[in-house]
């Protein structure tokens, strides 16, 4: 379902209302929500939501929606940003229409924030939309302008006014009737009135989100309930005095109960690489969270707020960054934030998965922390390992001469152990191989399903990379073609300009000759 939000005048709160609708829809239902910035002026989504302008509608058309869609920090809805004024000129109308149909197929609700100036692709948006929300203020200039635009679009068949409804923003008194809106010849219904808010906090203002939920409950009553308002839901809670029990009945009846042991909190992992297939592969069999702040381990591909990422790292969260080697700005931001795990594309998901598994094992106490591994071990210490993986143990408290003598032997044993592990069919997750090398104890974790599944995943990733390479080459070819067409157009205009100058110069000379002859 597509719901478009339109206003022919800027500054009326259209974008804030559109984002509030997307946020309210995503947070108050199980619907999959996306909002499209159909504004090429350029729009404000990149600034408001702190997104990457390099991923937008042009990339969605030529490389696929999954590459261009972004998810703002701490939000549950996806965003497809617009672009620069010349973006829609490089995209054919049928491509826009196909993109909208694909978005409608992927998402349950698609909000489209249209730019104030009327452009050709907006006709397809109005045609596909089930509802058209016209954002106005009860002001003479605003209502007059939108009335003229809607009437013109309706006469030419660009907009079905049967879908259109007014949403009046910044109303000073909800009970009063709108003067200028009611005076219009276009007798469109007023869907909702949003009051004027002092100290407005943006689209995430709780008051605006309540209004957005109210609008959704009117437009889609089968999906959304109206918000709960009034003192019954927001009154102060009262303290109730409870008398203590004279005797603990439970303890009397359960004297033999053992002390309750609680499980440790699971390690939460946040994965957002911008590539849907890669996210699914990394997220498999992990406890995933959509909240970056609530995660213990985070896999990201873009740093929009370095200060916030630095704060997460300082709080002990393990942040893994996937980026390209030539993206020096992102690499510098990652280093400043204290990120020590940086992978350059093309990445091997097996390495990332192994790193996450080891970090989870360390946090859950399966693998000792690196600092603990340097502590002295008692003389009777012997790790529990199978004979298949047993190697000679050497501890840091032994003499350095012994370490130097066995260093080469230990290295060979370590490599042989790894090779033996890869070839064997190991089913147990908790099998650990302790190996001393360079006075450090290393732990080799073996996944539960062995290496067959990882090899299969790696093969899938290779196929994806080949496909993505082909897509990027096609995209590059399209961009080069568009650039070549622009250059040809510029050269043509230059030629026309030179011809015009030559003609003007001839006219000037003829005029001078005429004036000279008249004087004589």
Wavefront OBJ file of the C-alpha trace (Angstrom):
o trace
v 0.000 0.000 0.000
v 1.308 3.435 -0.986
v 0.379 6.606 0.900
v 1.689 9.847 -0.574
v 2.169 13.098 1.344
v 2.098 16.267 -0.732
v 2.080 20.043 -0.332
v 2.711 22.650 -2.985
v 4.400 24.971 -0.477
v 7.421 24.325 1.681
v 7.626 25.008 5.392
v 4.203 23.595 6.318
v 5.629 20.553 8.164
v 5.120 18.005 5.375
v 8.388 16.125 5.916
v 8.013 16.021 9.721
v 4.493 14.620 9.384
v 5.611 12.044 6.798
v 8.446 10.790 9.033
v 6.148 10.749 12.078
v 3.654 8.608 10.133
v 6.424 6.148 9.189
v 7.726 5.970 12.750
v 4.245 5.548 14.261
v 3.340 2.857 11.711
v 6.516 0.870 12.376
v 6.339 1.096 16.164
v 2.622 0.425 16.633
v 2.175 -2.556 14.336
v 3.938 -5.519 12.806
v 3.808 -3.882 9.376
v 6.974 -3.589 7.324
v 7.338 0.133 6.621
v 9.419 2.166 4.174
v 9.385 5.887 3.447
v 10.595 7.266 0.106
v 11.954 10.775 -0.242
v 10.599 11.825 -3.628
v 12.297 15.181 -3.272
v 15.175 16.128 -5.560
v 15.640 19.714 -4.432
v 17.571 17.968 -2.597
v 15.472 16.813 0.360
v 16.126 16.856 4.094
v 16.134 13.124 4.912
v 19.922 12.828 4.787
v 20.343 15.665 7.301
v 17.458 14.765 9.621
v 18.148 11.011 9.754
v 21.936 11.162 9.301
v 21.984 8.918 6.216
v 24.339 8.313 3.312
v 23.416 10.484 0.321
v 25.315 8.116 -1.989
v 22.525 5.543 -1.599
v 19.289 6.759 -3.131
v 16.623 6.321 -5.797
v 19.156 6.269 -8.655
v 21.017 3.368 -6.999
v 17.723 1.582 -6.257
v 16.719 1.724 -9.918
v 20.050 0.561 -11.329
v 21.499 -1.742 -8.633
v 18.517 -2.972 -6.631
v 16.432 -1.802 -3.690
v 18.350 -3.855 -1.122
v 21.515 -1.886 -1.928
v 19.932 1.545 -1.644
v 17.526 1.211 1.285
v 18.891 2.440 4.617
v 17.666 2.098 8.186
v 18.099 5.144 10.453
v 19.684 4.694 13.854
v 17.235 3.402 16.479
v 14.335 3.307 13.988
v 12.216 0.397 12.798
v 11.386 1.741 9.326
v 13.492 1.795 6.156
v 14.300 4.882 4.109
v 15.035 5.490 0.438
v 16.474 8.977 -0.009
v 16.006 11.128 -3.116
v 18.981 12.835 -4.673
v 20.051 15.921 -6.543
v 17.898 17.953 -8.983
v 19.268 16.113 -12.027
v 18.663 12.629 -10.572
v 15.121 12.147 -11.865
v 16.207 13.403 -15.310
v 18.527 10.397 -15.613
v 15.743 7.929 -14.773
v 12.976 7.014 -17.188
v 9.336 7.323 -15.981
v 8.727 3.597 -16.441
v 11.710 2.898 -14.168
v 10.170 5.065 -11.450
v 6.891 3.216 -11.789
v 8.584 -0.176 -11.630
v 10.483 0.906 -8.505
v 7.233 1.896 -6.759
v 5.609 -1.440 -7.608
v 8.645 -3.322 -6.267
v 8.574 -1.317 -3.030
v 4.856 -1.988 -2.661
v 5.559 -5.703 -3.114
v 8.370 -5.762 -0.510
v 6.770 -3.535 2.157
v 3.313 -3.501 3.723
v 3.155 0.306 3.826
v 5.164 2.716 1.658
v 5.012 6.429 2.485
v 6.125 8.816 -0.272
v 7.189 12.337 0.693
v 6.706 14.338 -2.521
v 8.553 17.558 -3.264
v 6.530 20.822 -3.466
v 7.219 21.463 -7.160
v 5.210 19.237 -9.505
v 7.371 16.905 -11.630
v 6.413 14.229 -14.154
v 7.175 11.123 -11.996
v 4.770 12.450 -9.338
v 1.889 11.479 -11.652
v 2.771 7.781 -11.230
v 3.023 8.226 -7.466
v -0.485 9.708 -7.308
v -1.768 6.947 -9.598
v -0.389 4.112 -7.438
v -1.233 5.747 -4.089
v -4.265 4.512 -2.194
v -4.389 7.680 -0.097
v -3.101 11.195 -0.832
v -2.601 13.401 2.209
v -2.482 17.120 1.363
v -0.632 19.001 4.113
v -1.835 22.585 4.480
v -2.120 25.397 6.972
v -5.304 27.411 7.384
v -3.615 30.291 5.634
v -4.745 32.230 2.566
v -1.496 31.820 0.599
v -0.944 28.135 1.451
v -4.501 27.016 0.736
v -4.689 29.117 -2.429
v -1.523 27.609 -3.836
v -2.421 23.994 -3.112
v -5.963 24.547 -4.429
v -4.583 25.767 -7.737
v -2.130 22.858 -8.005
v -4.694 20.174 -7.142
v -7.329 21.667 -9.453
v -4.813 21.799 -12.324
v -3.664 18.207 -11.689
v -7.269 17.012 -11.482
v -8.298 18.685 -14.753
v -5.369 17.109 -16.617
v -6.003 13.696 -15.073
v -2.783 13.696 -13.029
v -4.505 13.235 -9.668
v -7.660 11.467 -8.551
v -9.102 13.868 -5.967
v -11.244 11.032 -4.624
v -8.091 9.770 -2.885
v -7.081 13.198 -1.557
v -7.741 14.464 1.972
v -6.578 17.561 3.832
v -4.405 17.385 6.943
v -4.321 20.850 8.487
v -1.131 21.542 10.443
v -0.328 24.144 13.118
v -3.966 24.654 14.121
v -4.366 27.060 17.039
v -7.802 25.795 18.025
v -8.957 22.323 17.029
v -12.591 23.049 17.824
v -12.806 25.982 15.424
v -13.627 25.455 11.779
v -10.863 26.226 9.220
v -11.754 29.457 7.432
v -9.724 29.329 4.236
v -9.840 25.545 3.686
v -13.646 25.508 3.858
v -13.802 28.448 1.457
v -12.094 26.520 -1.327
v -14.031 25.366 -4.349
v -12.369 21.964 -3.918
v -14.634 20.377 -1.333
v -12.113 17.817 -0.121
v -12.627 16.269 3.317
v -10.473 17.376 6.258
v -8.973 14.173 7.630
v -7.257 15.590 10.710
v -6.126 18.765 12.458
v -2.676 18.877 14.050
v -2.297 21.589 16.708
v 0.497 24.124 16.860
v 3.176 22.847 19.243
v 5.516 25.077 21.180
v 9.067 23.769 21.628
v 8.606 21.278 18.825
v 11.222 18.466 18.916
v 10.937 17.266 15.314
v 9.246 14.239 13.798
v 9.953 12.146 16.918
v 8.051 14.589 19.159
v 5.712 12.433 21.265
v 2.785 14.764 20.651
v 3.181 14.561 16.877
v 3.586 10.764 17.056
v 0.242 10.568 18.888
v -1.349 12.617 16.095
v 0.308 10.399 13.487
v -1.106 7.271 15.145
v -4.527 8.940 15.174
v -4.259 9.647 11.437
v -3.242 6.039 10.751
v -6.198 4.729 12.771
v -8.514 6.807 10.545
v -6.874 5.887 7.240
v -6.228 2.214 8.117
v -8.682 1.314 10.901
v -8.196 -2.431 10.375
v -4.475 -2.169 11.139
v -4.053 0.631 13.677
v -5.863 1.491 16.887
v -6.230 5.103 18.012
v -3.747 6.178 20.704
v -4.802 6.186 24.317
v -5.257 9.706 25.605
v -6.456 11.314 28.809
v -5.919 11.058 32.528
v -6.910 7.371 32.627
v -3.670 6.463 30.886
v -1.286 9.210 31.889
v -2.245 9.903 35.503
v 0.259 9.564 38.315
v 0.465 6.117 39.810
v -0.550 5.789 43.451
v 1.425 3.836 46.006
v -0.431 1.001 47.625
v 0.548 -0.005 51.123
v 1.067 -3.745 51.416
v 1.348 -5.389 54.801
v 4.222 -7.884 55.137
v 3.382 -11.580 55.414
v 3.566 -12.914 58.924
v 5.152 -16.094 57.663
v 6.597 -17.174 54.358
v 4.223 -19.893 53.191
v 6.421 -20.813 50.203
v 9.517 -21.402 52.330
v 7.521 -23.460 54.812
v 6.333 -25.786 52.054
v 9.610 -25.874 50.095
v 12.368 -26.230 52.664
v 14.352 -28.640 50.504
v 14.437 -26.398 47.448
v 17.913 -25.591 46.203
v 19.052 -22.052 45.584
v 17.745 -20.807 42.247
v 20.432 -20.334 39.600
v 19.769 -17.789 36.865
v 21.187 -18.092 33.365
v 23.469 -15.412 32.049
v 22.027 -12.746 29.792
v 22.414 -13.799 26.131
v 24.933 -11.916 24.033
v 23.036 -9.651 21.637
v 24.390 -9.064 18.116
v 23.461 -6.132 15.843
v 24.060 -6.713 12.109
v 23.571 -4.003 9.464
v 26.003 -4.278 6.546
v 23.657 -2.795 3.968
v 23.624 -6.111 2.086
v 20.574 -8.236 2.855
v 22.151 -11.577 1.863
v 25.276 -10.907 3.922
v 23.169 -9.858 6.924
v 21.225 -13.121 6.744
v 24.391 -15.217 6.560
v 26.074 -13.463 9.488
v 22.874 -13.386 11.580
v 22.186 -17.106 11.240
v 22.042 -18.912 14.622
v 22.825 -15.673 16.515
v 20.735 -13.742 19.028
v 20.000 -10.692 16.862
v 18.764 -7.289 18.008
v 17.649 -4.287 15.928
v 18.848 -1.880 18.615
v 22.489 -0.901 18.233
v 22.652 0.520 21.756
v 21.316 -2.730 23.289
v 23.786 -4.940 21.433
v 27.026 -6.426 22.779
v 28.531 -7.011 19.329
v 27.784 -4.834 16.309
v 28.606 -5.419 12.632
v 28.234 -2.197 10.628
v 29.323 -0.807 7.267
v 28.852 2.937 7.788
v 29.653 5.399 10.590
v 27.179 8.254 10.658
v 27.935 9.402 14.217
v 31.577 8.756 15.226
v 31.074 10.165 18.732
v 28.257 7.728 19.432
v 30.234 4.748 18.081
v 33.182 5.800 20.262
v 30.875 5.841 23.268
v 29.714 2.296 22.468
v 33.312 1.073 22.154
v 34.235 2.704 25.462
v 31.337 0.881 27.108
v 32.893 -2.437 26.106
v 30.877 -3.252 23.003
v 32.699 -5.064 20.194
v 32.209 -3.128 16.950
v 33.141 -4.736 13.617
v 33.323 -2.465 10.566
v 33.032 -3.566 6.919
v 34.218 -0.965 4.421
v 36.296 -0.487 1.296
v 40.022 0.153 1.377
v 39.675 3.468 -0.454
v 37.108 4.899 1.980
v 39.698 6.778 4.000
v 37.169 8.966 5.806
v 35.315 5.983 7.269
v 38.569 4.231 8.193
v 39.846 7.358 9.962
v 36.542 7.740 11.820
v 36.697 4.086 12.868
v 40.237 4.435 14.175
v 39.316 7.581 16.098
v 36.343 5.751 17.614
v 38.601 2.918 18.785
v 37.328 0.206 16.415
v 40.003 -2.455 16.075
v 38.133 -4.905 13.802
v 38.025 -3.426 10.277
v 37.364 -5.667 7.267
v 37.902 -4.459 3.696
v 35.704 -5.637 0.815
v 35.470 -8.224 -0.535
v 34.991 -9.782 2.893
v 34.940 -13.412 3.923
v 31.841 -13.950 6.111
v 33.527 -16.978 7.685
v 36.140 -14.720 9.293
v 33.453 -12.376 10.601
v 31.356 -15.287 11.893
v 34.371 -16.861 13.619
v 35.230 -13.535 15.247
v 31.657 -13.140 16.531
v 31.544 -16.743 17.825
v 34.823 -16.291 19.689
v 33.656 -12.996 21.187
v 30.385 -14.613 22.311
v 32.289 -17.546 23.786
v 34.610 -15.158 25.638
v 31.719 -13.146 27.059
v 29.893 -16.300 28.160
v 33.028 -17.651 29.827
v 33.661 -20.525 27.393
v 36.946 -18.968 26.257
v 39.160 -17.219 28.850
v 39.864 -13.558 28.276
v 43.251 -12.743 26.752
v 44.358 -11.040 29.970
v 43.373 -14.105 32.020
v 45.335 -16.359 29.671
v 48.622 -14.790 30.792
v 48.047 -15.548 34.478
v 50.090 -18.307 36.079
v 48.509 -21.743 35.861
v 48.876 -24.214 38.729
v 51.273 -27.066 38.195
v 48.431 -29.559 38.053
v 46.541 -27.557 35.397
v 45.623 -29.685 32.399
v 42.983 -28.563 29.840
v 40.324 -31.137 28.996
v 40.835 -31.940 25.318
v 40.477 -35.016 23.210
v 43.512 -37.115 22.299
v 42.928 -36.206 18.690
v 43.781 -32.567 19.399
v 46.195 -33.011 22.323
v 49.567 -31.268 22.008
v 52.390 -30.588 24.383
v 51.542 -27.849 26.893
v 54.106 -25.192 27.754
v 53.347 -22.508 30.359
v 54.780 -19.013 30.702
v 56.384 -19.808 34.058
v 58.781 -22.256 32.445
v 62.284 -21.213 31.519
v 62.785 -19.143 28.347
v 65.361 -21.603 26.982
v 62.755 -24.320 26.844
v 60.370 -21.986 25.045
v 62.940 -21.025 22.419
v 63.839 -24.662 21.799
v 60.221 -25.769 21.269
v 59.014 -22.712 19.360
v 59.375 -24.184 15.881
v 57.915 -27.517 17.019
v 54.919 -25.800 18.568
v 54.276 -23.824 15.381
v 54.210 -26.986 13.283
v 51.934 -28.721 15.794
v 49.560 -25.751 15.794
v 49.262 -25.769 11.988
v 48.812 -29.566 11.950
v 46.086 -29.309 14.578
v 44.173 -26.715 12.545
v 44.439 -28.835 9.399
v 43.290 -31.969 11.270
v 40.340 -30.064 12.735
v 39.198 -28.813 9.314
v 39.289 -32.323 7.842
v 37.516 -34.038 10.732
v 33.741 -34.096 11.201
v 33.376 -32.349 14.541
v 29.896 -31.990 16.004
v 30.574 -30.539 19.467
v 30.703 -26.754 19.945
v 32.607 -26.860 23.242
v 35.636 -28.740 21.930
v 38.598 -26.399 22.520
v 42.212 -26.799 21.455
v 44.661 -25.014 23.763
v 48.001 -24.332 22.128
v 50.892 -22.290 23.490
v 52.816 -20.204 21.013
v 55.033 -17.186 21.710
v 54.117 -17.421 25.419
v 50.375 -16.989 24.656
v 47.566 -19.526 24.904
v 45.497 -19.617 21.726
v 42.037 -21.186 21.465
v 40.666 -22.724 18.282
v 36.855 -22.779 18.272
v 35.165 -25.368 16.140
v 31.602 -24.519 14.961
v 28.804 -26.932 15.825
v 28.047 -27.965 12.253
v 31.659 -28.336 11.163
v 33.262 -26.620 8.203
v 30.968 -28.060 5.521
v 28.304 -25.454 6.218
v 30.866 -22.638 6.315
v 32.284 -23.725 2.961
v 28.769 -23.708 1.535
v 28.200 -20.219 2.909
v 31.521 -19.068 1.465
v 30.514 -20.423 -1.945
v 27.232 -18.501 -1.722
v 29.109 -15.326 -0.860
v 31.405 -15.803 -3.834
v 28.371 -16.126 -6.105
v 26.877 -12.983 -4.565
v 30.120 -11.074 -5.094
v 30.241 -12.147 -8.729
v 26.653 -11.018 -9.194
v 27.305 -7.741 -7.396
v 30.395 -7.139 -9.514
v 28.281 -7.567 -12.614
v 25.644 -5.212 -11.200
v 28.250 -2.584 -10.368
v 29.737 -2.864 -13.858
v 26.288 -2.362 -15.374
v 25.682 0.576 -13.068
v 29.037 2.086 -13.992
v 28.243 1.641 -17.665
v 24.904 3.411 -17.179
v 26.560 6.271 -15.330
v 29.223 6.571 -18.010
v 26.511 6.560 -20.669
v 24.564 9.264 -18.818
v 27.759 11.276 -18.385
v 28.576 10.911 -22.070
v 25.087 12.092 -23.008
v 25.499 15.109 -20.731
v 28.864 15.913 -22.299
v 27.334 15.650 -25.777
v 24.500 17.930 -24.708
v 26.999 20.432 -23.286
v 29.021 20.375 -26.501
v 25.834 20.866 -28.523
v 24.835 23.827 -26.373
v 28.329 25.268 -26.694
v 28.096 24.958 -30.463
v 24.713 26.681 -30.457
v 26.123 29.417 -28.254
v 29.057 29.979 -30.593
v 26.707 30.104 -33.580
v 24.540 32.616 -31.759
v 27.588 34.755 -30.968
v 28.669 34.693 -34.600
v 25.206 35.730 -35.749
v 25.095 38.531 -33.181
v 28.517 39.700 -34.287
v 27.380 39.819 -37.936
v 24.256 41.731 -36.936
v 26.329 44.191 -34.984
v 28.634 44.764 -37.943
v 25.681 45.251 -40.291
v 24.116 47.701 -37.854
v 27.364 49.690 -37.637
v 27.621 49.784 -41.423
v 24.012 50.961 -41.643
v 24.572 53.681 -39.088
v 27.749 54.784 -40.890
v 25.942 54.989 -44.234
v 23.107 57.012 -42.670
v 25.549 59.492 -41.175
v 27.251 59.954 -44.533
l 1 2 3 4 5 6 7 8 9 10 11 12 13 14 15 16 17 18 19 20 21 22 23 24 25 26 27 28 29 30 31 32 33 34 35 36 37 38 39 40 41 42 43 44 45 46 47 48 49 50 51 52 53 54 55 56 57 58 59 60 61 62 63 64 65 66 67 68 69 70 71 72 73 74 75 76 77 78 79 80 81 82 83 84 85 86 87 88 89 90 91 92 93 94 95 96 97 98 99 100 101 102 103 104 105 106 107 108 109 110 111 112 113 114 115 116 117 118 119 120 121 122 123 124 125 126 127 128 129 130 131 132 133 134 135 136 137 138 139 140 141 142 143 144 145 146 147 148 149 150 151 152 153 154 155 156 157 158 159 160 161 162 163 164 165 166 167 168 169 170 171 172 173 174 175 176 177 178 179 180 181 182 183 184 185 186 187 188 189 190 191 192 193 194 195 196 197 198 199 200 201 202 203 204 205 206 207 208 209 210 211 212 213 214 215 216 217 218 219 220 221 222 223 224 225 226 227 228 229 230 231 232 233 234 235 236 237 238 239 240 241 242 243 244 245 246 247 248 249 250 251 252 253 254 255 256 257 258 259 260 261 262 263 264 265 266 267 268 269 270 271 272 273 274 275 276 277 278 279 280 281 282 283 284 285 286 287 288 289 290 291 292 293 294 295 296 297 298 299 300 301 302 303 304 305 306 307 308 309 310 311 312 313 314 315 316 317 318 319 320 321 322 323 324 325 326 327 328 329 330 331 332 333 334 335 336 337 338 339 340 341 342 343 344 345 346 347 348 349 350 351 352 353 354 355 356 357 358 359 360 361 362 363 364 365 366 367 368 369 370 371 372 373 374 375 376 377 378 379 380 381 382 383 384 385 386 387 388 389 390 391 392 393 394 395 396 397 398 399 400 401 402 403 404 405 406 407 408 409 410 411 412 413 414 415 416 417 418 419 420 421 422 423 424 425 426 427 428 429 430 431 432 433 434 435 436 437 438 439 440 441 442 443 444 445 446 447 448 449 450 451 452 453 454 455 456 457 458 459 460 461 462 463 464 465 466 467 468 469 470 471 472 473 474 475 476 477 478 479 480 481 482 483 484 485 486 487 488 489 490 491 492 493 494 495 496 497 498 499 500 501 502 503 504 505 506 507 508 509 510 511 512 513 514 515 516 517 518 519 520
